[in-house]
Amino acid sequence: MTGAADETPMGQPGLRELVGRAMIDPDFLTELVRAPEAVLDRYALSQEEQAAVLQALAKLGSTPSHHRARVLEAALVKRWAT
């Protein structure tokens, strides 16, 4: 174990890192929207987490690029808060 609360035991980043990076790195978010499977492969996510990310990305649709990070975060936070 790494001891880090946000990483998997194998040291791969998880959902929090993915969302955090999407919030601060517009190029990463663009890549995530364009090729989600390739990006998600770099993260240790459960099938439920992967499905939630893909559903959140689908909701971005016509969202202006400068609002996408917040919309993605809100969709994922809402998902795990309920």
HUZI-V64148 format. One record per residue. RES is the residue in three letters. SS is DSSP state (2 for helix, 1 for strand, 0 for the rest). PHI is phi as a letter, one per 30 degrees, with the letter a starting at -180 (NA if undefined). OMEGA is omega in whole degrees, -180 to 180 (NA if undefined). Layout:
# HUZI-V64148
res | ss | phi | omega
RES | SS | PHI | OMEGA
RES | SS | PHI | OMEGA
This chain:
# HUZI-V64148
res | ss | phi | omega
MET | 0 | NA | -178
THR | 0 | d | -176
GLY | 0 | i | 178
ALA | 0 | d | -176
ALA | 0 | d | -174
ASP | 0 | c | 179
GLU | 1 | c | 177
THR | 0 | d | 179
PRO | 0 | e | 180
MET | 0 | d | 178
GLY | 0 | i | 178
GLN | 0 | d | 178
PRO | 1 | d | -179
GLY | 0 | c | -175
LEU | 2 | d | -179
ARG | 2 | d | 179
GLU | 2 | d | 180
LEU | 2 | d | -179
VAL | 2 | d | 180
GLY | 2 | e | 180
ARG | 2 | d | 178
ALA | 2 | d | -180
MET | 2 | d | -173
ILE | 2 | c | -175
ASP | 0 | b | -177
PRO | 2 | d | 178
ASP | 2 | d | 177
PHE | 2 | d | 179
LEU | 2 | d | 177
THR | 2 | d | 178
GLU | 2 | d | 179
LEU | 2 | d | 179
VAL | 2 | d | -176
ARG | 2 | d | -176
ALA | 0 | b | -174
PRO | 2 | d | -178
GLU | 2 | d | -180
ALA | 2 | d | 179
VAL | 2 | d | -178
LEU | 2 | d | 178
ASP | 0 | d | -179
ARG | 0 | d | -177
TYR | 0 | b | 178
ALA | 0 | d | -178
LEU | 0 | c | 173
SER | 0 | d | 177
GLN | 2 | d | 178
GLU | 2 | d | 178
GLU | 2 | d | 178
GLN | 2 | d | 180
ALA | 2 | d | 180
ALA | 2 | d | 178
VAL | 2 | d | -180
LEU | 2 | d | 177
GLN | 2 | d | 179
ALA | 2 | d | 179
LEU | 2 | d | 179
ALA | 2 | d | 180
LYS | 2 | d | -179
LEU | 2 | d | 177
GLY | 0 | g | -176
SER | 0 | c | 179
THR | 0 | d | 177
PRO | 0 | e | -174
SER | 2 | e | -178
HIS | 2 | d | 177
HIS | 2 | c | -173
ARG | 2 | d | -177
ALA | 2 | d | -179
ARG | 2 | d | 179
VAL | 2 | d | 178
LEU | 2 | d | 180
GLU | 2 | e | -178
ALA | 2 | d | -180
ALA | 2 | d | -178
LEU | 2 | d | 178
VAL | 2 | d | 179
LYS | 2 | d | -179
ARG | 2 | d | -176
TRP | 2 | d | 179
ALA | 2 | d | -178
THR | 0 | c | NA
